[in-house]
Amino acid sequence: MASMMCILPLFNRNPLLCAINLLGYGLQEVRNYVGCRVLRDQKRRRWAKEYAEERLRLVALKRNDILPIEIKELAGKQIDKTIPRQTALRQLTPRCVVTSRGRGTIQRWRISRFIFRHLVDYNKMAGVQRAMW
């Protein structure tokens, strides 16, 4: 047990949890995706996070009305050269994590309206109740 020292508190030294942390996986790690669209969306989200600061600065330079046109054009060319198009926020689609459905997704819970209704009908979601009047 001494060789499996982990970051967990002393009262919770479960060897399984220590092994999971040593492997670099958290307890909420997603290992199987629903479909290829979810994988593509996750890749775009990772890229958007990676390029967010640089993209924001260059777009602000490009849209600035006070700067000369030459600087705006240089900023636009640099956006085209260095930053992938998939990093734009309009490329991100809110998808259901259960069915991979792209439309009718309830953002707060990240599930589609069909799955949401099913879970609420059978009391599987804490704190959510179907409206009846």
Beta strands, then each sheet from edge to edge (+ up, - down):
strand 1: 105-106
strand 2: 111-112
sheet 1: 1+ 2-
end
